[in-house]
Amino acid sequence: MAELEQLELDVQGMTCDSCALHVTKALESVAGVQNARVPGWESGRAQVTADGDVAAEELAAAVQSAGYKARVANRKPLQSATQASGSPDGEYDLMVIGGGSAGFAAAIKGAELGQRVALVEAGTIGGTCVNVGCVPSKTLIRAMEQYHLAGSHPFRGVHTTAGHLSWSQVLDQKDKLVADMRQSRYVDVLAAYPEVTYLQGHARLTGGNGVEIDGQAYAPGTVVIATGARPWAPPISGLAEAGYLTSTTAMDLRERPDSLVVLGANAVGLELAQTFARAGTTVTLVELLPRIAPFEDEEISEALTDYLQAEGMRIVTGVTTEHVERQGGRTYLTGRQGGNEVVLEAERLLVATGRRPNTTEMGLEEAGIRLGSRGELLVNDRLQTDNPAVYAAGDVLGKDMFVYVAAYGGTLAAENALTGAGRLYDTSAIPRVTFTDPQIASAGLTEAQAATEGYDVRVSVLPMAQVPRALAAHDTRGLIKLVVDRETDRLLGAHVLAPEAGEIIQTAVLALRFGLTTKQLRETMFPYLTNVEGFKLAVLALEKDVSLLSCCAG
Ligand SMILES: Cc1cc2nc3c(=O)[nH]c(=O)nc-3n(C[C@H](O)[C@H](O)[C@H](O)COP(=O)(O)OP(=O)(O)OC[C@H]3O[C@@H](n4cnc5c(N)ncnc54)[C@H](O)[C@@H]3O)c2cc1C
């Protein structure tokens, strides 16, 4: 087989997504083409990986037969890093370290590019999201939401008798879902990519492009590090001796504790605090900063505090924890709030104070890779580390710890590593969802951040009580807040607290990503009776009193 090449074609005549699909299919039908893609029909381009003996005319003819015009603008050898680095064994073009979401995305991209890929995993295939993150937490949250709804719900005025809760059955159901999804989304997916070899073991770098897996040396062409992060606890006196739960161990507790102190009121702490509280555990939520959900907009934090307190949760903020102690089967947390000492106690303590990247014992410094102060891998805006043969993606970067960011980064890192495409890692419009009930969903700048960045803003705050869908559901908890740049009329940030707010925020993400103005949003129709209509109402509220509208946002 001839050496692989990367070709870029100018394509004329594409006017829609279907055109992009037709062009892709036409290119893929040419013998010797390994992979073709159109990065959006508007780009007027197609990218092809093909054997070096595929003629430019053949590609142009295939596109023409589909009804479009094309010419090869650029062709270069696919940078098989094996060749680039002179790999002595030449076994793998790409070695991906970490078999979680970022790692899988990177490995699949490598396979799609026709490269030989090794995917190395030290622990359980699938990593955090499916095993100990998104999947188990969201199914437990949903189960407790249903259980809570079946009981006395203060906001809907519905009073039914709560059914009997079997915590251990809920855990069994969660374990089954995790096992099923690990199989279908990871093990079976891997089997569909014969180009990917799965290696079980702990990888460390040995300099240049060298990697050692449990004593065995490899020299892959290029490396993507996707080793994720793990729960982190602050250095509090007595904490290690007293013992504590993490998000991982809390979701595996076969015996539900009667009482729980949750330290840390960011997404993971909030979600688990409400889950246990709704299951019947007495929960005290403790936060170092002055408010819960401290990185969200202030109005959102305040409203959520009220809802959680109304469900019976105790919330203590502005607490510096000084000491933790275990005595007589109970854990005591001593701290300072203002000038005063506070002592909080419970059967168990859950520490949810963040996650730190997995970068220790990996030979990173020896391989010329710099780490930040929290152990995060430092990369450039193309996800390349200081070592040109090594890229990185996912939670190991120490920020934006969401599974879709990990998958996006993994794909991009592999493409840049293997093809030299130099694609930019764009995190300008990341949605953030905290799965409390009501959910927090946000994207872009808060009002305070916009002010810090020097924007002159207009702000709209719409209570969910103004949204017909919320009224029809007899659940008007929450609000929608929009932050708009006065000068350009563009949306800068959206912050939603509402049931299923995650479904509303995607409209804001599109508006942010494509720079939509509030005028354009006003001129767009939103369906009645939906929660997302609230987004349109919040836009209209910038100009008028929406309580004076008759039926809908129009
Ligand atoms: C409780 C909880 C709930 C969450 N909920 C959500 C949610 O609802 N939505 C969302 O988007 N995100 C959620 N997240 C975050 C999401 O799970 C992570 O952002 C995502 O899984 C990170 O993927 P990753 O591939 O970067 O890392 P991981 O999935 O952590 O994968 C890294 C893998 O690398 C392996 N590894 C580490 N070191 C080595 C080594 N030296 N050699 C070989 N292998 C190694 C590890 O064993 C691990 O399997 C949640 C996280 C938690 C903890």
The ligand as an SDF file (V2000), in Angstrom:
LIG
                    3D

 53 58  0  0  0  0  0  0  0  0999 V2000
  -19.7580   12.2100   40.3830 C   0  0  0  0  0  0  0  0  0  0  0  0
  -19.4940   12.7820   39.0250 C   0  0  0  0  0  0  0  0  0  0  0  0
  -20.5460   13.1530   38.2140 C   0  0  0  0  0  0  0  0  0  0  0  0
  -20.3060   13.6760   36.9440 C   0  0  0  0  0  0  0  0  0  0  0  0
  -21.3750   14.0270   36.1670 N   0  0  0  0  0  0  0  0  0  0  0  0
  -21.1690   14.5360   34.9320 C   0  0  0  0  0  0  0  0  0  0  0  0
  -22.2640   14.8720   34.0910 C   0  0  0  0  0  0  0  0  0  0  0  0
  -23.4210   14.7050   34.4540 O   0  0  0  0  0  0  0  0  0  0  0  0
  -22.0030   15.3930   32.8640 N   0  0  0  0  0  0  0  0  0  0  0  0
  -20.7220   15.5890   32.4310 C   0  0  0  0  0  0  0  0  0  0  0  0
  -20.5260   16.0710   31.3170 O   0  0  0  0  0  0  0  0  0  0  0  0
  -19.6570   15.2730   33.2060 N   0  0  0  0  0  0  0  0  0  0  0  0
  -19.8520   14.7450   34.4320 C   0  0  0  0  0  0  0  0  0  0  0  0
  -18.7730   14.3980   35.2090 N   0  0  0  0  0  0  0  0  0  0  0  0
  -17.4110   14.6330   34.6830 C   0  0  0  0  0  0  0  0  0  0  0  0
  -17.0090   13.5390   33.6640 C   0  0  0  0  0  0  0  0  0  0  0  0
  -17.2330   12.2850   34.2210 O   0  0  0  0  0  0  0  0  0  0  0  0
  -15.5400   13.7200   33.3040 C   0  0  0  0  0  0  0  0  0  0  0  0
  -15.3450   15.0380   32.8240 O   0  0  0  0  0  0  0  0  0  0  0  0
  -15.0820   12.7600   32.2000 C   0  0  0  0  0  0  0  0  0  0  0  0
  -15.4580   11.4440   32.5020 O   0  0  0  0  0  0  0  0  0  0  0  0
  -13.5620   12.8550   32.0340 C   0  0  0  0  0  0  0  0  0  0  0  0
  -13.1280   11.9770   31.0290 O   0  0  0  0  0  0  0  0  0  0  0  0
  -11.5580   11.7300   30.8010 P   0  0  0  0  0  0  0  0  0  0  0  0
  -11.4830   10.7860   29.6430 O   0  0  0  0  0  0  0  0  0  0  0  0
  -10.8320   12.9950   30.7500 O   0  0  0  0  0  0  0  0  0  0  0  0
  -11.0480   11.0000   32.1080 O   0  0  0  0  0  0  0  0  0  0  0  0
  -11.4840    9.5550   32.7820 P   0  0  0  0  0  0  0  0  0  0  0  0
  -12.8150    9.1840   32.2760 O   0  0  0  0  0  0  0  0  0  0  0  0
  -11.2560    9.7600   34.1920 O   0  0  0  0  0  0  0  0  0  0  0  0
  -10.4500    8.5530   32.1230 O   0  0  0  0  0  0  0  0  0  0  0  0
   -9.1120    8.5270   32.4900 C   0  0  0  0  0  0  0  0  0  0  0  0
   -8.6630    7.0750   32.5250 C   0  0  0  0  0  0  0  0  0  0  0  0
   -7.2390    7.0440   32.5490 O   0  0  0  0  0  0  0  0  0  0  0  0
   -6.8200    5.9490   33.3300 C   0  0  0  0  0  0  0  0  0  0  0  0
   -5.4280    6.1980   33.7450 N   0  0  0  0  0  0  0  0  0  0  0  0
   -4.9740    7.1190   34.6370 C   0  0  0  0  0  0  0  0  0  0  0  0
   -3.6230    7.0720   34.7020 N   0  0  0  0  0  0  0  0  0  0  0  0
   -3.2320    6.1240   33.8350 C   0  0  0  0  0  0  0  0  0  0  0  0
   -1.9490    5.6190   33.4380 C   0  0  0  0  0  0  0  0  0  0  0  0
   -0.8140    6.1360   33.9290 N   0  0  0  0  0  0  0  0  0  0  0  0
   -1.9170    4.6080   32.5280 N   0  0  0  0  0  0  0  0  0  0  0  0
   -3.0620    4.1060   31.9880 C   0  0  0  0  0  0  0  0  0  0  0  0
   -4.2810    4.5540   32.3170 N   0  0  0  0  0  0  0  0  0  0  0  0
   -4.3620    5.5470   33.2210 C   0  0  0  0  0  0  0  0  0  0  0  0
   -7.8150    5.9430   34.4780 C   0  0  0  0  0  0  0  0  0  0  0  0
   -7.8800    4.6610   35.0720 O   0  0  0  0  0  0  0  0  0  0  0  0
   -9.1140    6.3370   33.7740 C   0  0  0  0  0  0  0  0  0  0  0  0
   -9.8880    5.2010   33.4060 O   0  0  0  0  0  0  0  0  0  0  0  0
  -18.9770   13.8440   36.4810 C   0  0  0  0  0  0  0  0  0  0  0  0
  -17.9010   13.4670   37.3030 C   0  0  0  0  0  0  0  0  0  0  0  0
  -18.1430   12.9340   38.5460 C   0  0  0  0  0  0  0  0  0  0  0  0
  -16.9890   12.5120   39.3990 C   0  0  0  0  0  0  0  0  0  0  0  0
  1  2  1  0
  2  3  1  0
  2 52  2  0
  3  4  2  0
  4  5  1  0
  4 50  1  0
  5  6  2  0
  6  7  1  0
  6 13  1  0
  7  8  2  0
  7  9  1  0
  9 10  1  0
 10 11  2  0
 10 12  1  0
 12 13  2  0
 13 14  1  0
 14 15  1  0
 14 50  1  0
 15 16  1  0
 16 17  1  0
 16 18  1  0
 18 19  1  0
 18 20  1  0
 20 21  1  0
 20 22  1  0
 22 23  1  0
 23 24  1  0
 24 25  2  0
 24 26  1  0
 24 27  1  0
 27 28  1  0
 28 29  2  0
 28 30  1  0
 28 31  1  0
 31 32  1  0
 32 33  1  0
 33 34  1  0
 33 48  1  0
 34 35  1  0
 35 36  1  0
 35 46  1  0
 36 37  1  0
 36 45  1  0
 37 38  2  0
 38 39  1  0
 39 40  1  0
 39 45  2  0
 40 41  1  0
 40 42  2  0
 42 43  1  0
 43 44  2  0
 44 45  1  0
 46 47  1  0
 46 48  1  0
 48 49  1  0
 50 51  2  0
 51 52  1  0
 52 53  1  0
M  END
$$$$
